[in-house]
Amino acid sequence: MATPKRRSSNRRSNLRRSHHHVAVPAYTRDEKTGEISLRHRVSPSGTYRGRQVVTGEVKSKEKPSEK
């Protein structure tokens, strides 16, 4: 197993870690419906870039309640 010959300084470690941040997702608002969705993806209502591209029921992520 490889081991470092010298201890790396705090500055060098922090400079290496400066690129380890998490990217913020880019959201966009639909022009007609005003819904917020991820970019380059169809919105929950089935529209993409102001046009209706998917027809049918909108699936919800909620579980149906059992009675």
C-alpha positions, 0 to 999 in steps of 0.5 A: 500500500502506498504511503505519503513520504511527507505530511501534506499541509493544511493549505494543500488539503483545503485547496484539494477539497475546494472542489468537493462542494455540492452543486445547486440544482438549476430550476426553471419556471414554466411560462404558461403554468408557472410550475417549477421543474428541473431544467431539460425535463418535462414538468409534472403537468406534462409540459416542456418549454411551454408546449404540452408533450405528455397527455394523460393523468399526472402521477403523484408520489403520495401513497393512497390512504388505506381505510 
